[in-house]
Amino acid sequence: MHEQSPNQIADIKRNRRILMILAVCFFVLAAGSLLIGRYPVSVWDFMLYFKALFWGHESGLSTTTASVISEIRIPRVTVALIVGGALAMAGAAYQGVFRNPMVSPDILGASAGAGFGASVGILLSMHTLGVQLLSFFFGLVAVGMSYSIGRAVGSRANITLVLVLAGIVISALFSAFISITKYLADPYSKLPEITFWLMGSLAAATPHDLIFVLPPVAISAVVLLLLRWRLNVLVFGDEEASALGMDTQKYRLVIIVCSTLLTASVVSISGLIGWVGLVIPHFSRLIIGPNYRYLLPASFLVGGLYLLLVDNLARNLLRVEIPLGILTAVIGAPVFIFLLLRSKREWQ
């Protein structure tokens, strides 16, 4: 059995400490965010609410306060953590499987497909659940088209490049479809609704959204975590991975499917929120290193923290709530430039 060197043991202990610190920050920020909002809710109110929830006693809270806690604060904070974590984890997995630090979760068209599905659902005046299902479905369809084109056109040697090119084409195609739906939409009712959805927001987050998004996110995240050491191998290239006896095509497909499920499921309830899946994996790699054993869970935790912070700003910075897509772009672009300048050495 291979013995680990003192440096390796020190790195393992360091990375575990970082994950523990991130996990603590994750829950502390979540607890603090529950208290932030236009309607005042105190720590004592939450204590009474959870006491009544777990022990079955009367909380003594007003109907309004109880509704704000159960129907608005808890779902919104939880959804923000899940959406940010899922996008960041998907981005880290995509960057590994494509061996490209410029890759984001929408590289194969998942976001554009989901945006088209939601636009069609809004145009047809469908219920919120129908809009989410249509968004989720077309997100999967877009990635399926990209992967099918990549497999049909590309060879084993250039499959990664062809997949990226196919994703760009499919994204452009579905973006054109979105423009068509906006052109056909009523400019006084449907068009503003489509535009606002495409800018991304958690303002309409409900407990039903958690029921909708948790199963695909949980399953996909667990599978990616189980395959994280194989991502370490895929980063070295297909030839090296094949030499180690790894079926690269099979594992690439599984990782792409899981990353797509993560992306499509959360985008269907949050709208298009950019930069999270591109910037957060870089930042996580900076603090914990390129080892996917630690990078994937770190990306999930940092992504959740980041989006929750941004959502807190979005709903409290101005009198009118700011769409999340605007804030993540305003914050993400300069941060990404800083990370690129900070990491001048070759990405690995």
Secondary structure, DSSP 8 states (H G I E B T S, - for coil): -----HHHHHHHHHHHHHHHHHHHHHHHHHHHHTT-SSS---HHHHHHHHHHHHH-------HHHHHIIIIIIHHHHHHHHHHHHHHHHHHHHHHHHTT-TT--TTTTSHHHHHHHHHHHHHHTT--HHHHHHHHHHHHHHHHHHHHHHHHHH--TTTHHHHHHHHHHHHHHHHHHHHHHHHHHS-TTTHHHHHHHHHH---TT--HHHHHHHHHHHHHHHHHHHHTHHHHHHHTT-HHHHHHTT--HHHHHHHHHHHHHHHHHHHHHHH----SHHHHHHHHHHHHH-S-HHHHHHHHHHHHHHHHHHHHHHHHHSSSS---HHHHHHHHHHHHHHHHHHH--S---
